[in-house]
């Protein structure tokens, strides 16, 4: 029998105002020619992959396939003080000056539209709201459905569709305002969370665990040997993976690397940078919906073992509007109490079923 537990989805429609225009001017101007060359070399018109439809697809799917025990709550905007814990004041000033404008920021195809800065503030603030809900005990688990994503944003630079580092802002808030010292951040997005790694590179109180497709896949960071520096040496754990990696390898990494690391670190709270571009429909890796659910169950068990279940998820990537909402649903369903489905090896069940179907054609009847 399934046990229902309170899970809160934090969502604020203000994040939909971020809608970059591929025809906008570039900043700085010297990049314009190079980017135009890249875009013109494509065989089809290039559209900005990180678009509002990602989140509307998620929320519509949750409405069409309701999960018992799931509660939806509104988000809020982050303040300059909250953002300033992980981003420099000079960077924030530059970003604030883009409010109400359309512009491309750099070669990593990070762009803003007139509503983007407001959206980014709400994305970071909604991640904070999720953490506060868990910290207060109002929710056992919270999931911030936000955009623009955050884990590529560095202290001084926007990168990879990301303006503010949402999960880092939430982690720093938990430490500064909520009394939680040791934060474990798990990043299972297909792309390495270079910004999160950079922010906490020398911080011994944040354990950053990142599984990702290995370099030269974007952003080309997250090497095995990158383990932090100074007092933070050993609190960065990278698990670079080859193309085609699926459920079995992910869960093996959870069992053999993440669980011992958490046992050593003993976190007060766990945050997950939850990207869903590791699904095969996003063409980066080969994780299934069952795999995402199994990973959520594993993280939930770690949270209950070490920090009274305090666990918050923050949406990162995932750009296929069919696989993204179904992946999010698979995670939320498990967090709300459904038994996780043990993922099998892709194709095995289908081959077994086909074998049963065809077997009689190849086995002669017994002699009478």
C-alpha positions in Angstrom: 0.0 0.0 0.0 1.4 3.4 -1.0 1.9 5.9 1.8 1.1 9.5 0.9 3.6 12.1 2.1 3.4 15.9 1.6 5.3 17.2 -1.4 5.0 20.8 -2.5 5.6 22.0 -6.0 6.6 25.7 -6.1 5.6 27.4 -9.3 5.2 31.0 -10.2 3.9 32.1 -13.7 6.2 35.1 -13.6 9.0 32.9 -14.8 7.3 32.6 -18.1 8.2 36.2 -19.0 11.7 35.1 -19.9 11.4 34.6 -23.6 14.6 35.4 -25.5 14.4 36.5 -29.2 17.0 34.8 -31.5 17.1 38.0 -33.6 18.1 40.2 -30.7 21.4 42.1 -30.8 24.5 40.6 -29.1 26.6 41.9 -26.2 29.4 42.5 -26.7 29.1 43.4 -30.4 32.3 41.6 -31.3 30.6 38.3 -30.8 27.8 39.1 -33.3 29.6 37.8 -36.4 30.7 34.6 -34.8 27.3 33.7 -33.4 25.6 34.6 -36.7 28.0 32.3 -38.5 27.1 29.4 -36.2 23.4 29.9 -36.5 23.5 30.4 -40.3 25.4 27.0 -40.6 22.4 25.1 -39.2 20.1 23.4 -41.7 16.9 24.5 -39.8 16.0 27.8 -38.1 17.4 27.8 -34.6 15.0 28.6 -31.8 16.0 29.3 -28.2 15.7 25.9 -26.5 15.0 27.2 -23.1 11.5 28.5 -23.6 8.3 29.0 -21.5 6.7 25.9 -23.0 9.0 23.7 -20.9 7.2 24.8 -17.7 3.7 25.0 -19.1 4.2 21.4 -20.4 5.2 20.3 -16.9 2.2 21.9 -15.1 -0.3 20.8 -17.7 1.0 17.2 -17.4 0.7 17.3 -13.6 -2.9 18.6 -14.0 -3.8 15.9 -16.4 -2.1 13.2 -14.4 -2.7 14.2 -10.7 -0.6 12.8 -7.9 -2.3 12.3 -4.6 -0.7 14.3 -1.8 0.9 16.8 -4.1 0.4 20.5 -3.2 1.2 23.5 -5.5 2.3 26.8 -4.0 3.5 30.1 -5.4 7.0 31.3 -5.5 8.6 34.7 -4.8 11.4 37.0 -6.0 14.9 36.8 -4.6 16.3 40.0 -3.2 19.7 41.5 -4.1 21.0 40.5 -0.8 20.1 36.9 -1.3 21.5 36.8 -4.8 24.7 38.6 -3.6 25.6 35.7 -1.4 26.8 33.8 -4.6 27.1 36.5 -7.2 29.3 39.6 -7.2 27.8 43.1 -6.8 29.3 44.1 -10.2 27.7 41.2 -11.9 24.3 41.9 -10.3 24.6 45.5 -11.4 25.3 44.5 -15.0 22.3 42.0 -15.0 20.0 44.6 -13.4 20.9 47.1 -16.2 19.4 44.6 -18.7 16.0 44.7 -17.1 13.4 45.5 -19.8 15.8 44.8 -22.7 16.5 42.1 -25.3 20.1 41.1 -25.7 22.5 38.2 -26.1 25.1 38.1 -23.4 27.9 35.8 -24.6 29.0 33.0 -26.9 27.2 30.4 -24.7 23.9 31.5 -26.2 22.7 33.0 -23.0 20.1 35.7 -23.8 17.6 38.0 -22.1 14.2 39.4 -23.1 12.4 42.4 -21.5 10.9 40.1 -18.8 14.0 38.0 -18.1 15.5 39.7 -15.1 12.2 39.6 -13.3 11.8 35.9 -14.2 15.4 35.1 -13.0 14.7 36.8 -9.7 11.5 34.8 -9.2 13.3 31.6 -10.2 16.0 32.1 -7.5 13.4 33.2 -5.0 11.2 30.2 -5.7 14.1 27.9 -5.0 14.5 29.7 -1.7 10.7 29.3 -1.0 11.2 25.5 -1.6 14.1 25.4 0.9 12.2 27.4 3.5 9.2 25.0 3.2 11.4 22.0 3.9 13.3 23.8 6.7 10.1 24.7 8.5 8.7 21.2 8.2 5.7 22.5 6.2 6.8 20.1 3.5 8.9 16.9 3.7 10.1 17.5 0.1 9.7 20.5 -2.2 10.2 20.9 -5.9 10.8 24.3 -7.5 9.6 24.3 -11.1 11.6 27.3 -12.3 13.3 28.9 -15.3 15.7 30.2 -16.4 17.8 27.4 -15.0 20.8 28.2 -12.9 23.6 25.7 -12.5 25.8 27.1 -15.2 25.7 30.7 -13.8 29.0 31.6 -12.2 29.7 34.3 -9.6 30.6 36.8 -12.3 29.1 35.4 -15.5 25.8 34.2 -17.1 26.3 30.9 -19.0 24.3 28.1 -20.6 20.8 29.7 -20.5 21.4 30.6 -16.8 21.4 34.0 -15.2 21.3 33.4 -11.5 22.5 30.2 -9.8 19.2 29.1 -8.3 20.4 26.1 -6.3 23.4 28.0 -5.0 21.3 30.9 -3.9 19.0 28.5 -2.1 21.9 26.7 -0.4 23.5 30.0 0.7 20.1 31.1 2.1 19.7 27.9 4.1 23.1 28.5 5.6 22.8 32.2 6.3 19.2 32.5 7.4 17.8 29.0 8.3 20.6 27.6 10.5 21.7 24.7 8.3 25.4 24.5 8.0 26.2 21.5 5.9 24.5 21.3 2.5 24.7 18.4 0.0 24.0 19.5 -3.6 23.3 16.6 -6.0 23.3 17.6 -9.7 22.0 14.9 -12.1 21.6 17.2 -15.1 23.3 15.9 -18.3 25.5 19.0 -18.3 28.1 19.7 -15.6 27.1 22.3 -13.1 30.2 24.4 -13.6 28.7 27.5 -11.9 27.7 25.6 -8.7 31.1 24.0 -8.6 32.8 27.4 -9.0 30.7 29.0 -6.3 31.4 26.3 -3.7 34.9 25.2 -4.9 36.6 26.1 -1.6 33.7 25.7 0.8 34.0 22.7 3.2 30.4 23.0 4.2 28.9 22.3 0.8 29.4 18.9 -0.8 28.8 19.1 -4.5 28.1 15.8 -6.2 27.7 16.0 -10.0 27.0 13.2 -12.6 27.2 14.5 -16.1 28.2 13.6 -19.7 31.9 14.0 -19.9 33.9 16.6 -21.7 34.0 17.8 -24.5 30.2 17.8 -24.0 29.1 21.3 -22.8 30.4 23.0 -20.8 33.6 20.9 -20.9 34.2 21.1 -17.1 33.7 18.6 -14.3 36.7 16.4 -14.6 37.3 13.4 -12.3 40.3 15.1 -10.8 38.4 18.3 -9.9 37.8 17.8 -6.2 37.9 21.4 -4.7 40.6 23.5 -3.2 41.8 24.7 0.2 39.4 23.9 3.0 37.0 22.6 0.4 39.3 20.0 -1.1 37.4 16.8 -1.3 33.9 18.3 -1.2 33.6 18.4 -5.0 32.8 15.0 -6.4 32.5 14.7 -10.2 31.3 11.6 -12.0 31.9 12.2 -15.7 30.0 9.7 -17.9 30.2 8.6 -21.6 27.4 9.1 -24.1 24.7 6.4 -23.9 25.1 6.0 -20.1 21.8 4.8 -18.6 20.0 3.8 -15.4 22.3 1.1 -14.3 25.4 3.3 -14.2 23.6 6.2 -12.5 22.3 3.9 -9.7 25.7 2.3 -9.4 27.2 5.7 -8.9 24.5 6.5 -6.3 25.2 3.3 -4.3 29.0 3.2 -4.6 29.9 6.9 -4.5 27.1 9.2 -3.4 25.9 7.1 -0.4 29.4 6.8 1.1 30.1 10.5 0.5 26.8 11.4 2.3 27.7 9.1 5.1 31.1 10.9 5.5 29.7 14.4 5.0 26.5 14.1 7.2 24.4 16.9 5.6 21.9 19.0 7.4 19.9 19.4 4.1 20.0 18.0 0.6 19.3 20.0 -2.6 19.0 18.5 -6.1 19.8 20.2 -9.3 17.2 18.2 -11.2 17.8 18.2 -14.9 15.9 15.9 -17.2 18.1 16.2 -20.3 19.7 12.9 -19.4 16.7 11.2 -20.9 17.3 9.6 -24.3 14.8 11.9 -26.0 17.1 14.8 -25.2 19.9 12.8 -27.0 22.5 13.4 -24.2 22.4 10.1 -22.2 20.0 7.2 -21.7 18.2 7.5 -18.4 14.6 6.3 -18.4 11.6 7.7 -16.5 11.9 4.7 -14.1 15.6 5.7 -13.7 14.7 9.2 -12.6 12.2 7.8 -10.1 14.7 5.4 -8.7 17.2 8.2 -8.3 14.6 10.3 -6.5 13.9 7.3 -4.2 17.7 6.9 -3.5 18.1 10.6 -2.6 15.0 10.5 -0.4 16.4 7.6 1.5 19.7 9.4 2.0 17.9 12.5 3.3 15.8 10.5 5.7 19.0 8.7 7.0 21.0 11.9 7.6 18.9 15.0 7.8 15.3 14.1 8.8 14.2 13.9 5.2 15.0 17.6 4.4 15.1 17.6 0.6 14.4 20.2 -2.0 14.6 19.8 -5.8 15.3 22.7 -8.2 14.6 22.2 -11.9 17.5 22.6 -14.3 17.6 21.4 -17.9 15.4 19.1 -20.0 14.4 20.5 -23.4 12.1 17.8 -25.0 8.6 18.8 -24.0 7.4 15.2 -24.0 10.1 13.6 -21.9 10.6 16.6 -19.5 7.1 16.6 -17.9 7.0 12.8 -17.7 10.4 12.8 -16.0 9.3 15.4 -13.5 6.1 13.4 -12.9 8.1 10.2 -12.3 10.1 11.9 -9.6 7.2 13.6 -7.9 5.2 10.4 -7.9 7.9 8.6 -6.0 8.5 11.5 -3.6 4.7 11.5 -2.9 4.8 7.8 -1.8 4.6 5.6 -4.9 6.9 2.6 -4.9 9.8 3.2 -7.4 10.0 0.9 -10.3 13.3 -0.9 -10.6 14.6 0.1 -14.0 15.7 -2.8 -16.2 18.3 -2.8 -19.0 16.8 -1.0 -22.0 15.2 -3.4 -24.4 15.5 -6.6 -22.4 11.8 -6.8 -21.5 10.9 -6.2 -25.2 13.3 -8.9 -26.4 11.9 -11.4 -23.8 8.3 -10.6 -24.9 9.3 -11.1 -28.6 11.0 -14.3 -27.8 7.8 -15.7 -26.1 5.8 -14.6 -29.1 8.0 -16.2 -31.7 9.2 -19.3 -29.8 6.5 -21.7 -31.1 7.6 -21.0 -34.6 11.1 -22.4 -34.0 10.4 -25.3 -31.7 9.0 -28.3 -33.4 6.1 -30.1 -31.7 7.0 -33.2 -29.7 6.9 -36.5 -31.5 3.7 -38.3 -31.1 
